[in-house]
Amino acid sequence: MTPDLFGTRGGRPASPAIGMTVKLDRDIDRARPCHRNLPVLHPGKPPHSAELRCAACNAHRGWLPQTVLNFIIETTRRFGAPTEPIVVR
């Protein structure tokens, strides 16, 4: 895979939320946690908006829906970068 030098994936600009850490609090995360359930947002592969990868071991933790990504982007735009990870349920 070639590096993405211009911040785009498939012709789309990279999301400003890429690289942020979130806190997972879903049923599966409570049943089968991965480290502290703190994944980093990575660019998604269509049709997914973002991929969740464990910050500690880089394991795939799921896909982030576009509505959740939009919420994170808008919240960050309005209030600035969060001091603690946003919880995704």
C-alpha distance (Angstrom), angle and dihedral (degrees) to the residues before:
residue distance angle dihedral
M1 . . .
T2 3.80 . .
P3 3.80 120.4 .
D4 3.79 118.5 -101.4
L5 3.80 102.5 -122.9
F6 3.79 97.9 173.3
G7 3.81 103.0 46.0
T8 3.78 96.1 -108.7
R9 3.79 132.9 121.1
G10 3.77 118.0 -162.4
G11 3.81 91.7 -15.8
R12 3.82 93.4 -51.0
P13 3.81 122.0 112.7
A14 3.80 113.9 -111.2
S15 3.80 114.7 -100.8
P16 3.82 117.0 -105.5
A17 3.83 86.9 -128.2
I18 3.82 93.4 63.3
G19 3.79 108.0 114.8
M20 3.81 95.0 27.9
T21 3.80 119.9 127.2
V22 3.81 118.9 -130.6
K23 3.82 132.7 -174.7
L24 3.82 116.4 -120.3
D25 3.80 117.8 -143.8
R26 3.80 104.2 167.3
D27 3.80 126.1 132.3
I28 3.81 91.2 -103.7
D29 3.82 91.2 50.6
R30 3.80 91.1 54.8
A31 3.83 92.2 45.7
R32 3.82 96.1 43.2
P33 3.81 109.9 16.9
C34 3.78 122.8 -171.4
H35 3.78 110.0 -146.5
R36 3.83 105.2 -57.6
N37 3.85 95.3 -22.0
L38 3.80 90.8 -108.9
P39 3.81 108.8 138.8
V40 3.79 127.6 177.8
L41 3.81 119.9 -129.3
H42 3.80 113.5 -114.6
P43 3.81 128.6 -178.8
G44 3.79 110.8 -78.4
K45 3.75 128.2 -128.9
P46 3.81 113.5 -122.4
P47 2.96 126.6 -57.2
H48 3.84 88.5 23.2
S49 3.80 119.2 80.8
A50 3.82 97.5 -151.5
E51 3.78 140.2 -3.3
L52 3.81 123.6 -131.2
R53 3.83 114.2 -138.8
C54 3.80 124.9 178.0
A55 3.81 110.9 -103.7
A56 3.81 90.9 -142.5
C57 3.82 104.9 43.7
N58 3.84 103.5 9.8
A59 3.84 91.7 -123.5
H60 3.81 116.6 158.4
R61 3.84 108.2 -102.5
G62 3.80 100.2 176.4
W63 3.76 145.2 -78.5
L64 3.79 126.8 -65.1
P65 3.82 116.7 -132.0
Q66 3.81 117.4 -125.0
T67 3.83 91.1 -117.3
V68 3.82 91.4 57.9
L69 3.81 92.1 45.5
N70 3.82 89.6 50.5
F71 3.83 89.7 50.8
I72 3.81 91.8 51.5
I73 3.82 92.4 47.4
E74 3.81 93.6 47.3
T75 3.82 94.0 44.8
T76 3.80 90.9 49.9
R77 3.81 91.4 46.3
R78 3.81 92.6 52.2
F79 3.81 101.0 38.4
G80 3.81 105.3 20.7
A81 3.76 128.9 -117.0
P82 3.82 112.2 -26.1
T83 3.79 118.6 -112.2
E84 3.82 90.1 -143.3
P85 3.80 129.4 33.1
I86 3.80 116.5 -84.3
V87 3.83 110.4 -113.4
V88 3.81 115.5 -121.2
R89 3.80 113.9 -159.3
